[in-house]
Amino acid sequence: MKKAIITGITGQDGAYLARLLFDQGYEILGLVRNNANPGNKNKLKWMFNGYIPERIKFEYSDMMDATSMHRAVDNFGPDEVYNLAAQSHVGVSFKSPGSTAHINALGVLNILEACRNAGKMPKFYQASTSEMFGKVQEVPQCESTYFYPRSPYGVAKLFGYWLTVNYRESYGLFGCNGILFNHESPVRGEEFVTRKITKGVARIANGKQDCIELGNLDARRDWGHARDYVEAMYLMLQQPKAKDYVISSGIQTSVRKFCEMAFEAADLPIIWRGSGIDEVGYCPRLEEIVVRINPEYYRPAEVDMLLGDASAAQVDLDWQPRTTLNQLVEEMVAHDLRQEWDATTC
């Protein structure tokens, strides 16, 4: 039976990856910062219909505690390590750049050192990000596109990216970077704009919220489903040679359009009125303004457009996204509508 360590197992990607590896017959060790709080495992429980299988174990660890990283890798003896742990919110990284750098940069160093010094070096996956492209130098972005990060989050992730490359070239570690573009799901954190929208739509539909406040409606992203993207992570570590891959849908959509799709999925279509920071989204059916602009949600340095070219992954990994953006939005809205309805009827 193959063994895998997942850092960040309680997050969106960690939960989907745990499900995938479990179905592949793996024994899994999830590294968590707080094993005592049962609420931290809600995403995993949702993924397994309310329970966590015995083949998934947990151990307290912290990305900034090198000793705990070494202990976990040495004791468990994994075949594969997936580093998904991060301070993953771009906006937060501007407010807390120091902690973001420690976790997203130096934390990668700690887990790589643990892998390098293990009796048998495991294969290593580093969760990189399209935010490293930032102020994009070409469209679409592929593995050879120059990086130009526009946030402390992107800068810290770039450190982890190059460190993974360096350990691969210096020590022969089988290390892969997955340069994943935006990927969402029903268990996406509510602090991220997509889930903020779908959750807000569900609450508006249930009469629990009046309006959603958003920032830059014209920011354009390449969105896919986390379920599809963790499959690419797994496939990278099954190849004969370690390489880095862009994982994306190849389709660009604005926050504005995502918002329209979410309201449409709840049968509450909206129209836009006004311009600039005074623009609003109006719902004729409710006869109310349901979207407003809040300048506080603008980034100090904006990433206006991201569009990925995943052709290398399509060829080498035989990977392509299975879920369309429309299907993703409908799934997220349906999930949040059920949640709000259940909360109302309890």
LINLINPE-V870890 format. One record per residue. N is the residue number from 1. RES is the residue in one letter. SS is DSSP state (alpha for helix, beta for strand, coil for the rest). PSI is psi in whole degrees, -180 to 180 (999 if undefined). OMEGA is omega in whole degrees, -180 to 180 (none if undefined). Layout:
BEGIN
n: [N | N]
res: [RES | RES]
ss: [SS | SS]
psi: [PSI | PSI]
omega: [OMEGA | OMEGA]
END
This chain:
BEGIN
n: [1 | 2 | 3 | 4 | 5 | 6 | 7 | 8 | 9 | 10 | 11 | 12 | 13 | 14 | 15 | 16 | 17 | 18 | 19 | 20 | 21 | 22 | 23 | 24 | 25 | 26 | 27 | 28 | 29 | 30 | 31 | 32 | 33 | 34 | 35 | 36 | 37 | 38 | 39 | 40 | 41 | 42 | 43 | 44 | 45 | 46 | 47 | 48 | 49 | 50 | 51 | 52 | 53 | 54 | 55 | 56 | 57 | 58 | 59 | 60 | 61 | 62 | 63 | 64 | 65 | 66 | 67 | 68 | 69 | 70 | 71 | 72 | 73 | 74 | 75 | 76 | 77 | 78 | 79 | 80 | 81 | 82 | 83 | 84 | 85 | 86 | 87 | 88 | 89 | 90 | 91 | 92 | 93 | 94 | 95 | 96 | 97 | 98 | 99 | 100 | 101 | 102 | 103 | 104 | 105 | 106 | 107 | 108 | 109 | 110 | 111 | 112 | 113 | 114 | 115 | 116 | 117 | 118 | 119 | 120 | 121 | 122 | 123 | 124 | 125 | 126 | 127 | 128 | 129 | 130 | 131 | 132 | 133 | 134 | 135 | 136 | 137 | 138 | 139 | 140 | 141 | 142 | 143 | 144 | 145 | 146 | 147 | 148 | 149 | 150 | 151 | 152 | 153 | 154 | 155 | 156 | 157 | 158 | 159 | 160 | 161 | 162 | 163 | 164 | 165 | 166 | 167 | 168 | 169 | 170 | 171 | 172 | 173 | 174 | 175 | 176 | 177 | 178 | 179 | 180 | 181 | 182 | 183 | 184 | 185 | 186 | 187 | 188 | 189 | 190 | 191 | 192 | 193 | 194 | 195 | 196 | 197 | 198 | 199 | 200 | 201 | 202 | 203 | 204 | 205 | 206 | 207 | 208 | 209 | 210 | 211 | 212 | 213 | 214 | 215 | 216 | 217 | 218 | 219 | 220 | 221 | 222 | 223 | 224 | 225 | 226 | 227 | 228 | 229 | 230 | 231 | 232 | 233 | 234 | 235 | 236 | 237 | 238 | 239 | 240 | 241 | 242 | 243 | 244 | 245 | 246 | 247 | 248 | 249 | 250 | 251 | 252 | 253 | 254 | 255 | 256 | 257 | 258 | 259 | 260 | 261 | 262 | 263 | 264 | 265 | 266 | 267 | 268 | 269 | 270 | 271 | 272 | 273 | 274 | 275 | 276 | 277 | 278 | 279 | 280 | 281 | 282 | 283 | 284 | 285 | 286 | 287 | 288 | 289 | 290 | 291 | 292 | 293 | 294 | 295 | 296 | 297 | 298 | 299 | 300 | 301 | 302 | 303 | 304 | 305 | 306 | 307 | 308 | 309 | 310 | 311 | 312 | 313 | 314 | 315 | 316 | 317 | 318 | 319 | 320 | 321 | 322 | 323 | 324 | 325 | 326 | 327 | 328 | 329 | 330 | 331 | 332 | 333 | 334 | 335 | 336 | 337 | 338 | 339 | 340 | 341 | 342 | 343 | 344 | 345 | 346]
res: [M | K | K | A | I | I | T | G | I | T | G | Q | D | G | A | Y | L | A | R | L | L | F | D | Q | G | Y | E | I | L | G | L | V | R | N | N | A | N | P | G | N | K | N | K | L | K | W | M | F | N | G | Y | I | P | E | R | I | K | F | E | Y | S | D | M | M | D | A | T | S | M | H | R | A | V | D | N | F | G | P | D | E | V | Y | N | L | A | A | Q | S | H | V | G | V | S | F | K | S | P | G | S | T | A | H | I | N | A | L | G | V | L | N | I | L | E | A | C | R | N | A | G | K | M | P | K | F | Y | Q | A | S | T | S | E | M | F | G | K | V | Q | E | V | P | Q | C | E | S | T | Y | F | Y | P | R | S | P | Y | G | V | A | K | L | F | G | Y | W | L | T | V | N | Y | R | E | S | Y | G | L | F | G | C | N | G | I | L | F | N | H | E | S | P | V | R | G | E | E | F | V | T | R | K | I | T | K | G | V | A | R | I | A | N | G | K | Q | D | C | I | E | L | G | N | L | D | A | R | R | D | W | G | H | A | R | D | Y | V | E | A | M | Y | L | M | L | Q | Q | P | K | A | K | D | Y | V | I | S | S | G | I | Q | T | S | V | R | K | F | C | E | M | A | F | E | A | A | D | L | P | I | I | W | R | G | S | G | I | D | E | V | G | Y | C | P | R | L | E | E | I | V | V | R | I | N | P | E | Y | Y | R | P | A | E | V | D | M | L | L | G | D | A | S | A | A | Q | V | D | L | D | W | Q | P | R | T | T | L | N | Q | L | V | E | E | M | V | A | H | D | L | R | Q | E | W | D | A | T | T | C]
ss: [coil | coil | beta | beta | beta | beta | beta | coil | coil | coil | coil | alpha | alpha | alpha | alpha | alpha | alpha | alpha | alpha | alpha | alpha | alpha | alpha | coil | coil | coil | beta | beta | beta | beta | beta | beta | coil | coil | coil | coil | coil | alpha | alpha | alpha | alpha | alpha | alpha | alpha | alpha | alpha | alpha | coil | coil | coil | coil | coil | coil | coil | coil | beta | beta | beta | beta | beta | coil | coil | coil | coil | coil | alpha | alpha | alpha | alpha | alpha | alpha | alpha | alpha | alpha | alpha | alpha | coil | coil | coil | beta | beta | beta | beta | coil | coil | coil | coil | coil | coil | alpha | alpha | alpha | alpha | alpha | alpha | coil | alpha | alpha | alpha | alpha | alpha | alpha | alpha | alpha | alpha | alpha | alpha | alpha | alpha | alpha | alpha | alpha | alpha | alpha | alpha | alpha | coil | coil | coil | coil | coil | coil | beta | beta | beta | beta | beta | beta | beta | alpha | alpha | alpha | coil | coil | coil | coil | coil | coil | coil | coil | beta | coil | coil | coil | coil | coil | coil | coil | coil | coil | coil | alpha | alpha | alpha | alpha | alpha | alpha | alpha | alpha | alpha | alpha | alpha | alpha | alpha | alpha | alpha | alpha | alpha | alpha | alpha | alpha | coil | coil | coil | beta | beta | beta | beta | beta | beta | coil | coil | beta | beta | coil | coil | coil | coil | coil | coil | coil | coil | alpha | alpha | alpha | alpha | alpha | alpha | alpha | alpha | alpha | alpha | alpha | alpha | alpha | coil | coil | coil | coil | coil | coil | beta | beta | beta | coil | coil | coil | coil | coil | beta | beta | coil | coil | beta | beta | alpha | alpha | alpha | alpha | alpha | alpha | alpha | alpha | alpha | alpha | alpha | coil | coil | coil | coil | coil | coil | coil | coil | beta | beta | beta | coil | coil | coil | coil | coil | beta | beta | alpha | alpha | alpha | alpha | alpha | alpha | alpha | alpha | alpha | alpha | alpha | coil | coil | coil | coil | coil | beta | beta | beta | coil | coil | alpha | alpha | alpha | coil | beta | beta | beta | beta | coil | coil | coil | coil | beta | beta | beta | beta | beta | beta | coil | alpha | alpha | alpha | coil | coil | coil | coil | coil | coil | coil | beta | coil | coil | beta | coil | coil | alpha | alpha | alpha | alpha | alpha | alpha | coil | coil | coil | coil | coil | coil | coil | coil | alpha | alpha | alpha | alpha | alpha | alpha | alpha | alpha | alpha | alpha | alpha | alpha | alpha | alpha | alpha | alpha | alpha | alpha | alpha | alpha | alpha | coil]
psi: [128 | 152 | 143 | 140 | 135 | 115 | 147 | 28 | -23 | -1 | -178 | -57 | -39 | -40 | -46 | -39 | -41 | -41 | -45 | -49 | -37 | -45 | -23 | -1 | 13 | 153 | 132 | 135 | 119 | 127 | 125 | 150 | -27 | 94 | -12 | -21 | 107 | -25 | -23 | -19 | 15 | -38 | -41 | -43 | -41 | -39 | -29 | 29 | 41 | -5 | 162 | 121 | 157 | -23 | -4 | 114 | 166 | 148 | 137 | 132 | 168 | 137 | -25 | 0 | 93 | -35 | -43 | -34 | -48 | -43 | -45 | -45 | -44 | -45 | -37 | -32 | 57 | 152 | -31 | 144 | 126 | 112 | 97 | -5 | 137 | 159 | 105 | 9 | 121 | -45 | -42 | -33 | -28 | -32 | -26 | 66 | -32 | -51 | -35 | -44 | -41 | -47 | -50 | -19 | -66 | -28 | -37 | -39 | -43 | -44 | -34 | -41 | -39 | -40 | -42 | -36 | 4 | 156 | -42 | 116 | 122 | 160 | 145 | 132 | 128 | 126 | 95 | -175 | 151 | -18 | -16 | -25 | -33 | -108 | 89 | 139 | -13 | 157 | 128 | 175 | 134 | -171 | -26 | 1 | 138 | 143 | 145 | 70 | 148 | 22 | 157 | -34 | -50 | -39 | -45 | -40 | -32 | -36 | -48 | -37 | -54 | -31 | -39 | -43 | -43 | -42 | -31 | -44 | -29 | -37 | 1 | 15 | 135 | 92 | 131 | 140 | 126 | 108 | 83 | 131 | 175 | 131 | 136 | 176 | 174 | -20 | 19 | 144 | 142 | -9 | -11 | 148 | -38 | -47 | -32 | -40 | -52 | -38 | -42 | -41 | -45 | -40 | -37 | -43 | -29 | 9 | 20 | -9 | 145 | -39 | 151 | 132 | 126 | 169 | -115 | 103 | -22 | -1 | 134 | 134 | 163 | 100 | 140 | -176 | 134 | -34 | -41 | -38 | -32 | -24 | -39 | -38 | -50 | -45 | -34 | -39 | 1 | 1 | 159 | -22 | 138 | 128 | 167 | 142 | 140 | 132 | 118 | 169 | -24 | 13 | 131 | 135 | 143 | 159 | -37 | -48 | -40 | -42 | -45 | -43 | -39 | -45 | -36 | -39 | -25 | 11 | 39 | 64 | 148 | 161 | 155 | 140 | 146 | -170 | 164 | -143 | -10 | 1 | 143 | 156 | 122 | 134 | 106 | -36 | -39 | -14 | 42 | 155 | 125 | -8 | 132 | 159 | 133 | 111 | -20 | -21 | 1 | 142 | 151 | -36 | 109 | 145 | 107 | -36 | 135 | 133 | 118 | 154 | 103 | 27 | -33 | -42 | -36 | -37 | -54 | -40 | -8 | 43 | 142 | 151 | 140 | -19 | 126 | 162 | -40 | -43 | -40 | -49 | -44 | -39 | -43 | -45 | -43 | -42 | -47 | -34 | -43 | -43 | -46 | -38 | -45 | -40 | -32 | -38 | -10 | 999]
omega: [179 | -178 | 178 | 169 | 175 | 168 | -176 | -175 | -178 | 177 | -180 | -177 | 179 | 180 | 179 | 180 | 178 | 178 | -179 | -178 | 176 | 180 | 177 | 176 | -178 | 161 | -169 | 171 | 177 | 177 | -175 | 179 | -179 | -178 | -175 | -177 | -177 | -180 | 180 | -175 | -176 | 180 | 178 | 179 | 178 | -178 | -178 | 174 | 171 | 179 | 177 | -176 | -178 | 180 | 176 | 179 | -179 | 175 | 177 | 177 | -180 | -178 | -179 | 179 | -176 | -179 | -180 | 177 | 180 | -179 | -178 | -178 | -179 | -175 | -175 | -180 | -175 | 169 | -177 | 174 | 178 | -179 | -179 | -178 | 180 | 159 | -162 | -179 | -176 | -179 | 179 | -178 | 176 | -179 | -180 | -176 | -178 | -180 | 177 | 180 | -179 | -176 | -171 | -180 | -177 | 176 | 178 | 177 | -178 | -178 | 176 | 178 | 178 | 178 | -178 | -176 | 178 | 178 | 173 | -177 | 177 | 169 | -171 | 175 | 176 | 179 | 174 | -168 | 176 | 178 | 175 | 178 | 172 | 177 | -164 | -178 | 173 | 180 | -4 | -180 | 179 | -175 | -178 | 180 | 178 | 179 | 177 | -175 | -176 | 179 | 173 | 177 | -180 | 180 | -179 | 178 | 178 | 174 | 180 | 178 | -176 | 177 | 177 | 177 | -178 | 179 | 176 | -176 | -176 | -172 | -180 | 178 | 174 | -176 | -179 | 170 | 170 | -180 | -173 | 172 | -172 | 179 | -168 | 179 | 175 | 180 | 172 | 179 | -176 | 177 | 180 | -168 | -178 | -179 | 175 | 179 | -175 | 177 | 179 | 177 | -179 | -180 | 176 | 180 | -180 | 177 | -177 | -177 | -179 | -167 | 173 | 176 | -177 | 177 | -175 | -179 | -175 | 174 | -176 | -178 | 177 | -172 | 174 | -179 | -180 | 180 | 179 | -172 | 178 | 174 | 177 | 176 | -179 | -178 | 179 | -177 | 177 | -177 | 179 | -178 | 180 | 177 | 177 | -176 | 167 | 177 | -174 | 178 | -176 | 179 | -176 | -178 | 179 | 173 | 178 | -179 | 178 | 179 | 178 | -179 | -179 | 178 | 178 | -180 | 178 | -179 | 177 | -177 | -178 | 172 | -177 | 179 | 179 | -179 | 179 | -178 | 178 | 179 | 179 | 172 | -175 | 179 | -180 | -177 | 179 | -176 | -178 | 169 | -176 | 176 | 175 | 177 | 175 | -177 | 180 | -178 | 173 | 177 | 174 | 175 | -172 | 169 | -170 | -175 | 176 | -180 | -173 | 174 | -176 | -176 | 179 | 178 | 179 | -179 | -173 | -174 | -173 | -177 | 168 | -179 | -180 | -173 | 176 | 179 | 179 | 178 | 179 | -178 | 179 | 179 | -179 | -180 | 179 | 178 | -178 | 175 | 178 | 179 | -179 | 178 | 179 | 180 | -179 | -175 | -180 | none]
END
